[in-house]
Amino acid sequence: MVARKTPSDLGMVLLYLISFMPGLTVVSYAELDLGFQLAFYTFWIVFIVVNATLPHMHFRSVSKRHGLLVYGLATGVCSLVILFVWARYAHFRINLSLLNVYDLRADASEFNMPTILSYLYAACRGLAPVLLGYSLVRRNGGVILWNIVLTLLLFSVDGVKSVVFSAIVVIAAFFLVKKTIEPSIFIYCFAALAIFAFMMSLFGFSYVTETLLRRVAYLPNYLASAYYELSVHSGPDYFRQGFLRLFGAKSQYDIPLAQLVGSMYYIGGNANTGLLADAVMNLGVVGPLLYPLLLVGLLRIAEACADELPSFISSSCMILLVWHLTNSFFTTALLTHGVFAMFVLTYFLSREPMGTGR
């Protein structure tokens, strides 16, 4: 995975570091059900084998004229949707704090937006970081500033921290990534983070461990065991709370799965996670066998859509995709977090003025 250096292999390395390696610790020490342990190992063995064997995809390039037109239309639509939601539902509020995000989300849950508007707004979450990255390449100061403002407004509406995270990833990648990104650098970064967290804990500071290592790496795997237990005892949902609800499907669960798991197995709130939890809850016992093929296919599609774009854009898209997949279900990532919209935009953006470098 490290040697091939393709964007989808970068995504696989990140999944390996963020989810698989911490998952080994959870499986080893948390005394979890044997069935979950078998599901965990099956999921990751199939995932790694499929990633090593599934061919890479290549899509045709889009012409410069059409690519720039799509870029302009996407910027205009994003601006109109975000400004309308910010004014109509958030009442022009500006929020710069990360400490009150749950209050913002509680308020946003009462917006009662039309379905089409809610999906358009969700698509903006996926479009915003790509538009920001493309404006950085074109070095248009006014457009760069406007995209940063749009990111701030997105966050001010409902306090979704991934919006801020996405902008930081894109800006950091623009300055740090030259031609291609080395997947091995993430191995050293994760090792350095673990050592730093350990050293901080020796002096009584657990903030890094609690907010980064525990929340990002270990908690999703623990929550996956809770989703597994729920699916075994009460049955899988089979996407009935996902995209099938749009076609009238009724779930056997009366409340959202994340809230149910949070109330039954954790400390309340939304217990969001993805990957193995998504597999067992939506596909049942065959999930650990089938879901890896679906997810590797998604990595390949993301890679093909961003093919020949500047490497910092394709790398940023892969990092964001991995983030969403580890923190939400597959269909939620595609629709609610704007991953599908991100794919469409990266496919249609013009390649000709930039080539493959920065």
N, C-alpha and C positions, 0 to 999 in steps of 0.2 A: 504493500500500500504506500509506503514511504518512497520507494524507489520510482514508482510510476509518475508521481507528481502531477496527475490530472486533477481537475477540480473535484470530480466525484470521489477520487481516492482521498483527497483532502477531507471531504465530508466524512468518509469512512474512518479516517484516523481520528477525527474529532469525536465521532460517536464511540469509537473504541476507548478513547481517553475519558470522555465525560460520563459514559454510561456503562460500558462493559467492565472496565477495570474496577470502578467503585462497586459495581454489582457483584463482583466476586467477593468483595469484603462483606457486603450485606448478606449474601447467600451463606458465607462461611461462618458468620458470627451471630446472625439474628435468629437462628433456630427456626427457619421457615419450613413450611410444608414441603415434603419430598416431591410432590407433584409440581410445585412451583419451581423447585430447583431443576427438575428435568425440563420443564418448559423454558427456563432461562438458558440452559446450556444448548438446547435444541435451537432456540431462536438465534443465538449468536453464532453457532457453528454454521447453520444454514446461511445466515447473513454474510459471514466472511467468505464462504464457498461461492455463493452467488455473485458477490462483488468481484471475486477473482475470475469468474468465468463468463459473466454476462457481457456481451460486446458493447463497446462505446458507440454512441450515436453521433451523427453529424447532420445538421440542418443547413439548408441553403442560406446564403447571405442575403440580406435585404439591401436594396439599392439606397444610395445616399439620400435621394430626394424623398422617398417614402419613409425612410428611417427618421429624418429630421421632422417630417410632417407628424409622425406618430409621437415623437418627443414633444412637439409643441402642443398637440391635442391632449396628451396625457397630463402635461403641466397645467393646461387650462382647465380640464375637467377636475383634476385634483384640487386646484385652487378654489373653484366654485363650490365643490362639495364640502371641503373643509371649512371654508368661510361661512357657508350657509348653516352647517351644523353648529359651528362655534357661536354664531350670532343667535340662531333660532332656539337652540336647546341649551347651550352652555352660557348664554347671556353675556358674551364678551369677556369671560373670566380669563385671567392669565395666571398660570400656576408654575412656579419654579422649584417647588419643594418635592422631594421624594418621600416625605414622611406622612403625607395625607392622601396617598394614592387610593387607599381603600374607601375613604370618604368620597372621592371623585367617582370611583366605580359604582358605589351605592347610589349616588346621584344620577349617574349615567344610565343605570338600570331602570330608572323611571322615565326616561326620555320618550318611550313609546313611538319611535320613528317608524315610518312605513318600511316594509320589508326591503323594497328595492333600494331605498336610501341607506338602510343599515348595511346592505351588502356593498353598495358603492363606497360608503365610508370605510368599511373594512378593507376594500381593495386599495384604498389610499395608503393604508399601513404598509402594504407591500410595494406600492409604487414610489412612495416618498424617498426611501433610501437609494433606489436606483436613479431617480431623477436628480437627487443630490450628487451622487457619484458622477453621473454624466455631465452635470454642470461644472463639476470640478475639472473634468477632462477638457471641457471647452473653455475653461478659465474665464467665464463670464461672471464678474464680481457681483453684479446686481441680481442675477438669477441664483447664484450660490446663496446670497443673503436671503432671498425670498424663499428658497427651499428650506433653509434653517428656520425661518419664521413659521413656515407651514408645519415643520416638525414640532415646534414649540406649541402651536395651536392644537395639533393632534394630541399631544400629551395633556394639554390643559383641559381638553374636553372630557376625557375619561380616565386619565392617569395610568395608561398602559405603559409600563416601563420599557417594554421591548422597543417602543418607538424611539426613545432616547438611546437605548443600547444600539439600535440599528444605525442611527446617525453617527454615533461614536465609532462603530466598527468601520463604516465607510470612510470617514475622515482619517482615521488611523491607518487604514489600509492604503489610502491614497499616498500618504507620506512615507510609508514603510515598505510597500511592495514595489519592486522595480519591474522586472520582466515576468518572472514566475515566482510563486510562493513555495517555500520549502516546507512540506508537511512535517518534517522532523523538528522544525522550530517549535511546534506546539508541544512536542514531548518535553523539550527543555523548559518551556514556559510552565507547563503543568507541574513538572518536578520542582521548579523554583518556587511556584506558588505553595506547594505542599510544605517545602522546607521553611518558607517564610511564615506560613501559618503555624508550624510547629514551634519556631523560634519565638513568635509572638505569644504563644500559649505559655511558654516558660516564664514569661513576665506577667502572666495573668490577663493578657488581652486575647479574648476569644472571638472578636468581631469578624476577622477574616474567615475563621473556621465556620462560624455560624452562618454568615451571610453568603459565602461563596462555596466552600467545600461541601458543607452539609446540605445547603439548599439546592445547589446546582448539580452535585454529583450523587450524593447518597440518598436524599429524600425521594427523588423520583423512582429509584429502584425499590425502596421500601413501600411506596405507594403502589407500585406495580404488583407487589405481593398481596396488597389489600384488594385490588381489582381482581386478581386471580381468585382469591377466596370468595369474593362476591359472585363471580361468574360461575364458580363450582356449586355454591350453595343455592343461588337464586336464578341461575341461568344467564347466558350472554344476552346482550341487547340487540346484536345483529344490525347495527347502524340505525335503529329505529329512533334514537335520539339524535342521530346525525342527519345525513342528507335524505334518508328515506322519509323523515317527517314532512319534508316538502311535498311528498306524494301521498300524504294522508296516513302514513304508518303510525301506529300507536305503541308506545313503549310500555312494557310491564312495570317500569319504574315510574312512580308518580312525580319524583323530583329529579333534577339534573344529577347525573352520575357523580360528578365532581363534588357536589354538595352532600350526596348520600355517603360517599366514601369518607369525606371530611368529617361528617358527624358520627359515623360508626367506627372508624379506624384511626382517626387523627384528632386534632384539637378543634375541629370545626372549620368553617370557611370552605373555599373551593380547593379540593385536593387534586389539582391538575397534574397530569403526567401523560406520557405517550409511549411509543415503541411497544414493548411487551404488554403493557396494560391495555393498549389499544388492540393488540392482536387477540388477546384472550377474551376481552369483553365484546368485541365485534365479530370475531370469527370462531370463537369457542376453541375446542381442542385442536383444530387444524390451524389455528392462527399462527403458532410458532413456526409452522412449516411454510405457510403461504405468504405471511406478511413480509418476511424479508425480501421476497421477490418483488413485491409491490414497492417497498421502500427503496431498494437498489434501483429499480426502474425509475423512481422519482429523482434519485440522485443523477442518473444518466440524462434524464430529460432536462434537469436544471443545468447540467453541464453543456448539453447540446444547444439549449436556448441562448446561453451566454457565450457560445463558441466565437472566438475571434474578437470579442470585446476586450478592453484592457483587463489585464489579469487581476487588478485590484477589485474590479467590479464583479467578475466571476467568482473570485475568492470570497468577497463580502456576501454575495448571494448565497454561497454554500454555507458560510458560517451562520447566516440568519436562518436558512432552511433547517440546519441541524438544531439550532436553538428552539425553533418552533416544534420540531418533531419530538424533541425530548420533553417538552412542556405541555403538549396538547395532542389530541387525537389527529389522525391523518386528515380527515375531512374538515376538521376545525381549522387546521393549519392552512389548508387550501383556500377556504372561503373566508373565515373570520379574520385570519391574520394576513390575508392578501397574498399568499404564496402563488396561487394561480395567476393573479394579476401581475405579479413580479415576473413569472415565466413569460407571459404574453408580451410584456414590455421589453424584456431583454431580447426576445426573439426579433422584434421589429425595429429595434434601435439600429442606426446606421453604423457600419464598421469602417467604411472607407476612409474617413478623415483621421483614424487613430491607429489602425493596425493592431498588433497583438501586445504591444508594450503599454506603458502608462500613457 
